[in-house]
Amino acid sequence: MASPYILTKSDLLINVMQDSPRAAQLLTEYGLHCLTCFFREFDTLEMGAKVHGMTDDELDNMIKEINSQLKKEWKEQEQKKSKSKITNSK
């Protein structure tokens, strides 16, 4: 069983977009429109957040909230998979 994607402030933005499109989508909800930024290939999440005026506390809180959301969605998907396996085995 795979584990949920875990976002860190040292992640390169391009890697976040490639590894977890959902995390990238959640970043845009926080005003970080990194998907269209040229610097996404070079900047970390922390660098991008600082450019957009986020404090360390705001960045840490955003990461916690996004990781919590990703974990919740991952658990829901795993539960659906488990239910599907049970239903299909009957």
N, C-alpha and C positions, 0 to 999 in steps of 0.2 A: 504494500500500500504506500503510495507516494505521500509526501507531506505537503502542507500548504506553503506557498511562497512567502518568504520572510523578507521584508523590506528593511534595508539599513541605510543610514545617511551616507555611507561610503560607496554605495552602489552607483555605477555609472548610469546616467539616465537612459542611454541607448540600450543597456542591458536590461533595465527595468522594463522598457517597452517590448523587448524581444522575449524576455523570460516570463513576463506577467502582464499581458495586455489589460487585465482587470486592474492591477495596481496603477498602471499608467492612466487608466480612465479615472480612477479615484483621485489621482494627483490633479487632474484637470478640475475636478470639483472643488479643490482647494485653491484654485487660481494659478496652478503651475501648468501652463500650456506647453509643456516640454516636447510634445509630439511634433510640433512644427518648428521648433527652435534649432538653429544650426549648431548651437553649442551642446546639444544633447549627446553628441558623440564624444565629447571631451569632459563635460562637467559631471560631477557627482550630484546626488540628490541634495546634499548639504550646500554645495556651491550654488545650485539653481535656486534653492530656497532663500539663501542670503541675498542673491541678486534681486529677488522679489520682496526683500524687506522683512523676511521672517526672522524672529528671534530664535535663540537656541531652544527655549521652552516651547515656542509655537511649533518648531520643527519636530521636537521630540514628541509632543502631543499628537501631531499629524501622523507621524510614523506609527505610534501606538494605536491610534484609531484605525488607520488603514490596515495594519496587521491584524487587528481584532476583527475587522470586517472580512478580510481575506480568510482568516481561520474559520469564522462562522460560515461563510459560503462554502468553504472546502468541506466542513463537517456535514452540511446539508447535502452536498453532492455525494459524499461517501454514504450517507444514510439512504439516499435514493438508489445508489448502486447496490447496496445490500438488500434493499427491498426488492429490487428488480431481480437479483439472483435468486432470492427465495421464491418469488412468483414464478420465475422461469423453470425452477427445478421441480415444481409440482406437476 
